[in-house]
Amino acid sequence: MSQKIIDVHAHIYPDAIASKAVASIGNFYDIHTDYKDGTVDALTAICLAAGVDKVVVHGVATTAKQVESVNNFIADTADQNPLLIPFGTLHPDMTKEELSAEYARMKSRGIRGIKLHPDFQKFAANGKEAFKILSCLDGELPVMLHTGDKRYNFSNPKRIISLAKSFPAIKFIAAHFGGYSEWEYAEDYKEVSNVYFDTSSSLAFLDPERARQMIAFLGEDRFMFGSDFPMWSAADEKERIKKLGLSQETLEKIYYQNAAKFLNIQE
């Protein structure tokens, strides 16, 4: 029986800047993989080869001026490729009026969620900038947050938990098992029910037993498959998940069912 798969965490870039963007991200994290092509064509080929049915594509603006063009690129590209589910972006330097207007425009373009990256965008995940952004949202679109990096203090899991408590009507995805390189705080997510997790950029570093324990403790209904392309590929992450020794029922939830429910995807 073939396994249906939704990849909830991938990035794409316009062809003209894709290789430069991939190199920049690799330098930021000091992680350099074999995937140098961050174009939609490269992602599509990798997903089809790995049996991925849908993939959520993200754009992140590093300045307020980039927001509209990033969202247009994500929406336009998804309009042309049925494999893709678009998540757009907002930026803390936007005014509340600009945030509200862009949020409405994103929904009109069919964008299905918002990606924020506190480390790239330089704001505390539970600070005044985050509150300004989220206060302009109506809870209709979920928000994915890059979570955890010991080098900074913008996206510490404790900040994500605090934010989720302040905005209980919004559904969040705390990327990277809820705490890339700061998983020691993961147990505290038990306090909040509106935070979910993806498996991206984690299983290369997490001990399999630790990963199994986190899934069991936080709940298998809260985890969704993610690759973080072009850092990794769906095939890479499938191999890492295979090593966890999870039951078929749990795998079906992580690979497809949880994300389908979270994103309201009708089979």
Rosetta blueprint (number, residue, H / E / L):
1 M L
2 S L
3 Q L
4 K L
5 I L
6 I E
7 D E
8 V E
9 H E
10 A E
11 H E
12 I L
13 Y L
14 P L
15 D L
16 A L
17 I L
18 A H
19 S H
20 K H
21 A H
22 V H
23 A H
24 S H
25 I H
26 G H
27 N H
28 F H
29 Y H
30 D L
31 I L
32 H L
33 T L
34 D L
35 Y L
36 K L
37 D L
38 G L
39 T L
40 V H
41 D H
42 A H
43 L H
44 T H
45 A H
46 I H
47 C H
48 L H
49 A H
50 A H
51 G L
52 V L
53 D L
54 K E
55 V E
56 V E
57 V E
58 H E
59 G L
60 V L
61 A L
62 T L
63 T L
64 A H
65 K H
66 Q H
67 V H
68 E H
69 S H
70 V H
71 N H
72 N H
73 F H
74 I H
75 A H
76 D H
77 T H
78 A H
79 D H
80 Q H
81 N L
82 P L
83 L L
84 L E
85 I E
86 P E
87 F E
88 G E
89 T E
90 L L
91 H L
92 P L
93 D L
94 M L
95 T L
96 K H
97 E H
98 E H
99 L H
100 S H
101 A H
102 E H
103 Y H
104 A H
105 R H
106 M H
107 K H
108 S H
109 R L
110 G L
111 I L
112 R L
113 G E
114 I E
115 K E
116 L E
117 H L
118 P H
119 D H
120 F H
121 Q H
122 K L
123 F L
124 A L
125 A L
126 N L
127 G L
128 K H
129 E H
130 A H
131 F H
132 K H
133 I H
134 L H
135 S L
136 C L
137 L L
138 D L
139 G L
140 E L
141 L L
142 P L
143 V E
144 M E
145 L E
146 H L
147 T L
148 G L
149 D L
150 K L
151 R L
152 Y L
153 N L
154 F L
155 S L
156 N L
157 P H
158 K H
159 R H
160 I H
161 I H
162 S H
163 L H
164 A H
165 K H
166 S H
167 F L
168 P L
169 A L
170 I L
171 K L
172 F E
173 I E
174 A E
175 A L
176 H L
177 F L
178 G L
179 G L
180 Y L
181 S L
182 E L
183 W H
184 E H
185 Y H
186 A H
187 E H
188 D H
189 Y H
190 K H
191 E H
192 V L
193 S L
194 N L
195 V E
196 Y E
197 F E
198 D E
199 T L
200 S L
201 S L
202 S L
203 L L
204 A L
205 F L
206 L L
207 D L
208 P H
209 E H
210 R H
211 A H
212 R H
213 Q H
214 M H
215 I H
216 A H
217 F H
218 L H
219 G L
220 E H
221 D H
222 R H
223 F E
224 M E
225 F L
226 G L
227 S L
228 D L
229 F E
230 P L
231 M L
232 W L
233 S L
234 A H
235 A H
236 D H
237 E H
238 K H
239 E H
240 R H
241 I H
242 K H
243 K L
244 L L
245 G L
246 L L
247 S L
248 Q H
249 E H
250 T H
251 L H
252 E H
253 K H
254 I H
255 Y H
256 Y H
257 Q H
258 N H
259 A H
260 A H
261 K H
262 F H
263 L L
264 N L
265 I L
266 Q L
267 E L
